[in-house]
Amino acid sequence: MAENTTPEGDRIAKVLSRRGVASRREAERLIEAGEVKVNGKTITSPALNVTDRDKITISGHPLPELEPPRLWLYYKPDGLVTSAADEKGRDTVFDHLPEDLPRVMSVGRLDLNSEGLLLLTNDGELKRRLELPSTGWLRKYRVRINGNPTDPDLEPLRKGITVDGEKFQPMHVTLDRVQGANAWLTIGLREGKNREIRRAINAIGLIVNRLIRTSYGPFRLGNLQPGEVEEVRQKVLKDQLGEGGVTEPTESPARRRGPTIQKPGPKPRLKPGEALKDLSETWQKATTRRRASGGTDAPAADPAPRGRTAPEGTARAAKPAGKPSGKPYPKAAAPRGAADGPRPPRKPATPRPGSTRNAPRPPAKPGK
């Protein structure tokens, strides 16, 4: 019997994906459409292994050179399709990327009305690896819903829910706050089925009106603004995807950090008596400078009175405090004693002419 031998090289679709031409599925479509040639011969089946010795062209263009894997963080705005081409003619994320960015592919997708973090890479194998469920990376979303749910209302999402016969895995759901007619949730997933969050929220009687992806595994949206792109450093990429396994750090490697503020250290403690000594020296220096400048510690003299001034050599009489001048003050009456006899009765007050004070009240009318 002839021995079964494995063909040399890799599948043609894998090679095209690795060179950043397209994903494996898109590469298979190019092959079936007759756009790929190997050594000058058009192939129509992806069941072919190739090596570095083979000459491959796509639509008449040579295969791009192999580049090191690169990864970018992109804030996808609302209203863009995550696709290389859209049959309805809608704008795609690739239509709005910077011109100096090489040909890239998206890691996963975000819906038309969703926004937030979208990973981009130039390497098809890296794309496939990041999309595998076995990676186990947690993807977090900030979700605004129309309504005021309570925590028990979200319990079906935590236990796992079935929608239209499709089973969704349990979600990490936190009710952050209620704001007017809306509420904000934080939801974490470890799988990425089509419109999973929106469909699950609708199944419990609520509606999603905004959805933002904030993280994908160890990579965070950070301070990126809609439409901005930031490349992940090669060292960070190697650390996260190295052979030592994938771990999720507590902080994003691409997060921008503000300047570090140096706080003043504690003041040295003074020895007993030093504080009083320092205060005395400070006071002596201050009084010495004041005397040298001609100053005095005596209170300032009152300003001269306005108007006519008294002639020199005469003293100005002081005005008594209280009553204005011009009227003599009455003498104080001597206190009454027992020998003075009883106090005379007070005269009744005589009302003024025309005054109704102390006048008798008219009699009440009958029936009142």
WOBEL-V836429 format. One record per pair of residues at least 24 apart in sequence whose ideal C-beta (glycine too) atoms are under 6 Angstrom apart, sorted by the first residue. I is the first residue (numbers start at 1). GAP is how many residues later the second one is. Records with the same first field share a line. If there is no record, write none. Layout:
# WOBEL-V836429
I = GAP + GAP
This chain:
# WOBEL-V836429
7 = 42
8 = 43
9 = 40 + 41 + 42
11 = 38
12 = 34 + 36 + 38
13 = 33
15 = 35
17 = 107
18 = 106 + 107
19 = 44 + 45
20 = 83 + 102
21 = 37
23 = 82 + 101
35 = 24
69 = 54 + 57
70 = 52
71 = 50 + 161 + 166
72 = 48 + 157 + 159
73 = 157 + 181
74 = 44 + 46 + 155
75 = 149 + 151 + 153
76 = 34 + 39 + 42
77 = 38 + 149 + 150
78 = 37
81 = 31
82 = 24 + 27 + 28
108 = 84
114 = 97
115 = 97
116 = 96 + 97 + 105
117 = 96 + 99 + 104
119 = 97
133 = 58
137 = 80
138 = 50 + 52
139 = 50 + 77
140 = 48 + 74 + 75
141 = 46 + 70 + 72
142 = 70 + 72
143 = 42 + 44 + 65 + 68
144 = 38 + 40 + 65 + 66
145 = 38 + 61 + 63
146 = 36 + 61 + 63
147 = 59
148 = 30 + 35
149 = 34
151 = 24
156 = 48
157 = 43
161 = 39 + 42
163 = 36 + 40
168 = 28 + 32
218 = 30 + 31
220 = 32 + 35
222 = 30 + 33
223 = 33
230 = 24
